[in-house]
């Protein structure tokens, strides 16, 4: 659905997007993750044909963004970070106006406005003036606007910014429901947003894409350094000898817990999952074990690990 190759965008004195390449398949929900200033919004404006690139190629649904921008715009629903609405218009009136601007006929625009208002939970406020709505409802109006012409690609720039927790939950549920039928690209600097909504993550930093994969695969790639925690009812000296002699354990720490249990923090060799071996050793010795877990990297851990070298270089 999206094919980006060697995309670069320079402004006076700085490079906002620096030679990035990535692809997004049809029906995916992909999160563009990075801090403010990483190049996310610039990338989305280029994809939406609102901003020209300095160099590189971008294709949406097979159409070149720079040479076939009208065709690209017909296939895109875009909600920018600062959601531009006409505050003096009523919700249904505004959505009909937007539908007609996007090329829908009179009958089709009425059908689509009714559909997206129900889809976005706006039916009860259809006659309300937009300027009198809460921030959460305004975001829903923006989403309805992006959806009204049934675009193949939906681009959302910080869709939950400024919302309260209940509003965020509602918007997340709506965005997740769009996957499959629509391709969705979401820009955010909020890590839980990506974990809860997206099937794949593009991590941007300093105008570059540093990682591109599913959150699960990113965790697997980092799992080699994950520590294993085991709480075992056994003599501390016996456990220390056991881990010291174990070829797959590179580092360990044994500390006293409660009720005679010892807490073992084990760092295995890279790429080795030692949990099955630990279970078998405990069973052979006839010891009791009440915990055996592996520390999982959160998306925050992954992000910090991926961007750490670039941060040090910048400093």
C-alpha positions in Angstrom: 0.0 0.0 0.0 2.9 2.4 0.9 6.3 2.1 -0.7 8.9 4.7 0.5 12.4 4.6 -1.0 15.3 6.9 0.0 13.0 9.7 1.1 14.7 12.9 2.3 13.3 16.2 3.3 15.6 19.2 4.1 14.6 22.5 5.6 16.9 25.5 6.0 19.7 24.4 8.3 18.4 20.9 9.1 17.4 17.6 7.7 14.0 16.5 9.0 13.8 13.2 7.1 17.1 11.5 6.2 17.1 8.9 3.5 14.4 6.6 4.9 12.8 3.5 3.2 9.9 1.4 4.4 6.8 -0.5 3.1 3.3 -0.8 4.6 1.1 -3.7 3.4 -2.6 -3.3 2.6 -4.7 -3.8 5.8 -1.9 -3.2 8.3 -2.0 -0.9 11.3 1.5 0.5 11.6 2.8 2.9 14.3 5.3 5.5 13.5 7.0 5.9 16.8 9.5 8.6 17.9 10.0 11.7 20.0 9.0 15.2 19.0 11.3 16.3 16.2 12.0 12.7 14.9 10.5 13.4 11.5 7.2 11.7 11.9 4.9 14.6 11.0 7.1 15.6 8.1 7.0 12.0 6.7 3.2 12.0 7.0 2.8 15.3 5.3 4.9 14.0 2.4 2.8 10.8 2.2 -0.4 12.8 2.2 0.9 15.0 -0.7 0.8 18.1 1.5 4.6 18.6 1.4 7.1 17.9 -1.4 10.2 15.9 -0.7 13.8 17.0 -1.4 14.6 13.6 -2.9 13.4 10.0 -3.0 10.2 8.3 -4.1 6.9 7.6 -2.4 4.1 5.5 -3.9 0.6 5.0 -2.4 -1.6 2.3 -3.9 0.8 2.2 -6.8 0.5 6.0 -7.5 3.5 8.3 -7.3 2.8 11.0 -4.5 4.7 13.7 -6.5 3.5 13.1 -10.0 0.0 11.6 -9.4 -0.9 13.6 -6.2 -4.6 13.9 -7.2 -5.0 10.1 -7.4 -3.1 9.7 -4.1 -5.4 12.2 -2.3 -8.5 10.3 -3.4 -7.2 7.3 -1.6 -6.1 8.9 1.6 -7.9 10.0 4.7 -5.6 12.3 6.7 -6.1 13.7 10.2 -3.3 16.1 11.2 -2.1 16.6 14.7 -3.9 20.0 15.0 -7.3 18.8 13.8 -8.6 21.5 11.6 -12.4 21.9 11.9 -15.0 24.6 11.2 -16.1 25.4 14.8 -19.2 27.3 13.6 -20.7 24.4 11.6 -22.8 21.6 13.0 -21.4 18.1 13.0 -23.6 16.5 10.3 -23.4 19.7 8.2 -19.6 19.7 8.3 -19.3 16.1 7.4 -21.6 16.5 4.4 -19.6 19.5 3.3 -16.4 17.5 3.6 -17.9 14.5 1.7 -18.9 16.7 -1.2 -15.5 18.3 -1.3 -14.0 14.8 -1.6 -16.1 14.1 -4.7 -19.0 12.2 -3.3 -22.4 12.8 -4.9 -25.4 14.2 -2.9 -27.0 10.8 -2.2 -23.7 9.0 -1.5 -22.5 11.7 0.8 -25.7 11.4 2.9 -25.2 7.6 3.2 -21.5 7.9 4.1 -22.1 10.7 6.7 -24.7 8.5 8.4 -22.3 5.5 8.4 -19.3 7.3 9.7 -21.3 9.2 12.4 -22.5 5.8 13.7 -19.0 4.3 13.4 -17.4 7.2 15.3 -20.1 7.5 17.9 -21.4 10.9 16.7 -25.0 10.1 16.1 -26.2 11.8 19.3 -24.3 15.1 18.6 -25.1 15.4 14.9 -26.9 18.7 15.3 -24.4 20.1 17.8 -22.1 23.0 16.8 -18.5 21.7 16.6 -17.1 24.6 18.6 -19.2 23.5 21.6 -18.0 19.9 21.6 -15.4 18.4 23.9 -11.9 17.6 22.7 -12.8 13.9 22.5 -15.8 14.5 20.3 -13.8 16.9 18.1 -11.2 14.1 17.5 -14.0 11.8 16.5 -15.3 14.4 14.1 -11.8 14.5 12.6 -11.7 10.7 12.3 -15.2 10.7 10.7 -13.9 13.3 8.2 -10.9 11.1 7.4 -13.2 8.1 6.8 -16.1 9.7 5.0 -14.9 9.0 1.4 -13.9 5.4 2.3 -10.1 5.8 1.7 -7.8 2.9 1.3 -5.2 4.5 3.5 -5.9 6.4 6.8 -3.1 8.6 8.2 -3.4 9.8 11.7 -1.0 12.2 13.3 -1.1 12.0 17.1 -4.8 11.0 17.2 -5.2 10.9 21.0 -3.2 13.9 22.0 -5.0 16.0 24.6 -7.6 13.5 25.4 -8.6 12.1 28.8 -8.2 8.4 29.6 -11.8 7.5 28.7 -11.6 9.4 25.4 -8.3 7.8 24.6 -9.8 4.3 25.1 -12.7 5.0 22.8 -10.5 6.4 20.0 -8.1 3.4 20.3 -11.0 1.0 19.9 -12.2 2.9 16.9 -8.8 2.8 15.3 -8.3 -0.9 15.9 -11.6 -1.6 14.3 -10.3 0.0 11.0 -7.6 -2.6 10.5 -8.0 -5.1 7.7 -10.5 -3.0 5.7 -8.3 0.0 5.7 -4.5 0.5 6.0 -3.7 2.7 8.9 -0.5 4.7 9.6 -0.4 6.3 13.1 2.2 8.8 14.2 2.7 9.0 18.0 5.4 9.5 20.7 3.2 7.7 23.3 4.5 4.1 23.6 1.3 2.4 24.9 -0.5 3.7 21.8 1.6 1.6 19.6 1.5 -1.5 21.8 -2.3 -1.4 22.0 -3.2 -0.5 18.4 -0.5 -1.5 16.0 0.6 -4.7 14.4 4.0 -3.3 13.4 6.3 -0.5 14.6 8.6 1.9 12.7 10.9 3.6 15.2 12.2 7.0 14.0 14.9 9.1 15.6 16.8 12.0 14.1 15.0 11.7 10.8 15.9 8.0 10.3 14.1 4.7 10.7 16.1 2.7 13.1 13.8 -0.4 13.4 10.8 -1.8 11.6 9.1 -4.9 12.9 6.2 -6.2 15.0 6.5 -5.5 18.8 6.7 -9.3 19.4 9.6 -9.7 16.9 11.4 -6.7 18.4 11.1 -8.4 21.8 12.4 -11.7 20.4 15.4 -9.9 18.9 16.3 -8.5 22.3 15.3 -11.6 24.3 18.9 -12.9 24.3 19.8 -10.6 27.1 16.6 -11.1 29.1 17.0 -12.2 32.7 15.2 -15.2 34.1 13.8 -15.0 37.6 13.4 -18.2 39.7 12.3 -18.5 43.3 13.4 -21.9 44.6 13.2 -23.4 48.1 16.8 -24.7 48.3 20.1 -24.0 50.2 21.7 -20.8 48.8 25.1 -22.5 48.6 23.7 -25.3 46.5 22.0 -22.9 44.1 25.2 -20.8 43.7 27.2 -24.0 42.9 24.5 -25.1 40.4 24.4 -21.8 38.5 28.2 -21.4 38.6 28.6 -24.8 36.9 25.8 -24.3 34.4 27.2 -23.6 30.9 24.2 -21.6 29.8 24.2 -19.2 32.7 26.6 -16.3 32.2 25.7 -14.3 35.3 23.6 -15.0 38.4 22.6 -13.5 41.7 21.1 -15.4 44.6 19.3 -13.5 47.4 17.3 -14.7 50.4 13.5 -14.5 50.0 10.8 -15.4 52.5 9.7 -18.8 53.8 13.0 -20.5 52.9 12.9 -19.5 49.2 15.9 -18.1 47.4 15.5 -15.6 44.6 17.7 -16.4 41.6 18.3 -13.8 38.9 19.9 -15.5 36.0 21.4 -14.0 32.8 21.6 -16.8 30.1 23.9 -16.9 27.1 22.6 -14.9 24.1 19.8 -16.6 22.3 19.3 -19.3 25.0 16.0 -19.9 26.8 17.0 -21.7 30.0 13.6 -22.0 31.7 13.0 -25.6 30.7 16.4 -26.6 31.9 15.8 -24.8 35.3 12.5 -26.6 35.7 14.1 -30.0 35.1 17.0 -29.3 37.5 14.6 -28.3 40.3 12.6 -31.4 39.6 15.6 -33.6 39.8 16.7 -32.2 43.1 13.3 -32.4 44.6 13.1 -28.7 45.4 10.0 -26.6 45.4 9.7 -23.7 42.9 7.0 -21.0 43.1 8.2 -18.6 40.3 9.9 -19.0 36.9 9.6 -16.0 34.6 11.6 -14.2 32.0 11.7 -10.4 32.1 10.0 -9.2 28.9 11.2 -6.0 27.3 8.5 -3.4 27.0 8.3 -1.2 23.9 9.8 1.5 26.0 12.9 -0.7 26.7 13.2 -1.5 23.0 12.9 2.1 22.0 15.5 3.2 24.5 17.9 0.4 23.4 17.4 1.1 19.6 17.9 4.9 20.0 20.7 4.8 22.6 23.7 4.8 20.1 22.2 7.7 18.2 21.5 9.7 21.4 25.1 9.3 22.5 26.4 10.4 19.1 24.1 13.5 19.2 25.4 14.3 22.7 
